[in-house]
Each structure stands twice: as structure tokens, then as C-alpha cells.
Amino acid sequence: MEKVFAKAEELVGNIRGYINARIDEVKFDAAKKVSAVLSNLIAGLLVFIVFLFFILFASVAVSLILGEWMGHMWAGFLCVAGLYFLVGMIVWMARGKLIRLPIMNALIRQLFTNDEED
């Protein structure tokens, strides 16, 4: 009878070890996925900031050129502002297709990739 209890205790110890190992594996996998998502997010944010500065300076240049061409600086800036307003309205109307779906697909792809694919 003592052999049965000893074997049962050994089995319980093995099960505990297996469960602890699985929990650690899930924690490491979650940390790996979260770090990958965060690194992509930070890299995307940095690229966005650089692109934003490019757009800002290009907009000022185009505004000055248009203003000089039209004879009034304010008219050049008004034309560029109107263009941005038009682009903003188009993006707002198509925000689901242009913004939400690509972000959702990128997150799903990042979170559910297998280690074999990496």
C-alpha cells in the first residue's frame, strides 16, 4: 500500500512540475509576443514622426510656392489647408477600411504566428 502512495506522490510531483513548466512557457511566449508588438509599435511611431516632419516641411514649401504663384501667401496656405481637409474627410469616411482593418490584421498576424514560421 505504501508503494502505491509513493507512486501517487511521485505522479503528483511530476504533474506539478509539468504544470509549472507549461505556465512558464506560456509566460515566456506572452512576453515574446508583447515585446514584438511593442517593438513594432515603437518603430512604426518613429517612422510616423519622421514622415510627419517631412509632410510638414513639404507642405510649407508647397504653400510658399503656391502663394508666390498666386500673388498672395495666404492663398497658398489656404489651398494646402483645403487639400488636407479634403484628404482628412476621405480618410475619415474610409477609416474602417484604411486604418482599422490593416491594424487589426497586423496585430493578429503578430500575435498568432507560430515559432516554426519565424
C-alpha positions in Angstrom: 0.0 0.0 0.0 2.9 2.3 0.8 4.3 1.7 -2.7 1.0 2.9 -4.2 1.1 6.1 -2.2 4.7 6.7 -3.1 3.9 6.3 -6.7 0.9 8.6 -6.4 3.1 11.2 -4.7 5.7 10.9 -7.4 2.9 11.2 -10.1 1.5 14.3 -8.3 5.0 15.8 -8.2 5.5 15.1 -11.9 2.2 16.7 -12.7 3.0 19.8 -10.7 6.4 20.1 -12.4 4.7 19.7 -15.8 2.1 22.4 -14.9 4.7 24.8 -13.7 6.8 24.2 -16.8 3.7 24.9 -19.0 2.9 28.1 -17.1 6.5 29.3 -17.5 6.3 28.5 -21.2 3.1 30.5 -21.6 4.6 33.4 -19.7 7.7 33.5 -21.9 5.5 33.2 -25.1 3.3 36.1 -23.9 6.4 38.2 -23.1 7.9 37.4 -26.5 4.7 38.4 -28.4 4.1 41.5 -26.3 7.7 42.7 -26.9 7.3 42.0 -30.6 4.1 44.1 -30.8 5.6 46.9 -28.7 8.8 47.0 -30.8 6.8 47.2 -34.0 4.6 49.9 -32.4 7.6 52.0 -31.4 9.3 51.5 -34.8 6.1 52.5 -36.5 5.7 55.5 -34.3 9.2 56.7 -35.0 8.7 56.3 -38.8 5.4 58.2 -38.5 7.1 61.1 -36.7 9.8 61.3 -39.4 7.1 61.2 -42.1 5.1 63.8 -40.3 8.1 66.2 -40.3 8.6 65.5 -44.0 4.9 66.3 -44.7 5.1 69.4 -42.5 8.1 70.9 -44.3 6.9 69.9 -47.8 3.5 71.5 -47.0 5.2 74.8 -46.0 7.3 74.7 -49.2 4.3 74.0 -51.4 2.3 76.7 -49.7 5.1 79.2 -50.2 5.4 78.2 -53.9 1.6 78.4 -54.5 1.4 81.7 -52.6 4.2 83.2 -54.7 2.5 81.9 -57.9 -0.9 83.3 -56.9 0.5 86.6 -55.6 -0.8 86.1 -52.0 0.9 84.0 -49.5 -2.3 83.3 -47.6 -3.8 81.8 -50.7 -1.1 79.2 -51.0 -1.6 78.2 -47.4 -5.3 78.2 -47.8 -5.0 75.8 -50.9 -2.8 73.4 -49.0 -5.2 73.5 -45.9 -8.1 72.8 -48.2 -6.2 69.8 -49.7 -5.6 68.5 -46.2 -9.2 69.0 -45.3 -10.3 67.0 -48.4 -7.8 64.2 -47.6 -8.9 64.2 -44.0 -12.6 63.8 -45.0 -11.7 60.9 -47.3 -9.7 59.2 -44.7 -12.4 59.7 -42.1 -15.1 58.2 -44.3 -13.0 55.2 -45.1 -11.3 54.8 -41.7 -12.5 51.3 -41.2 -11.0 50.0 -44.4 -7.9 52.2 -44.4 -6.9 52.2 -40.7 -8.8 49.7 -38.5 -8.6 46.6 -40.7 -4.8 46.9 -41.5 -4.0 47.5 -37.8 -6.2 44.6 -36.7 -4.7 42.2 -39.4 -1.1 43.2 -38.4 -1.8 42.6 -34.7 -3.5 39.2 -35.4 -0.6 38.2 -37.7 1.9 39.3 -35.0 0.2 37.6 -32.1 -0.7 34.3 -33.8 2.4 33.5 -35.7 4.0 30.1 -34.9 7.6 29.7 -33.9 8.1 27.5 -36.9 7.3 30.4 -39.2 9.9 32.7 -37.6 
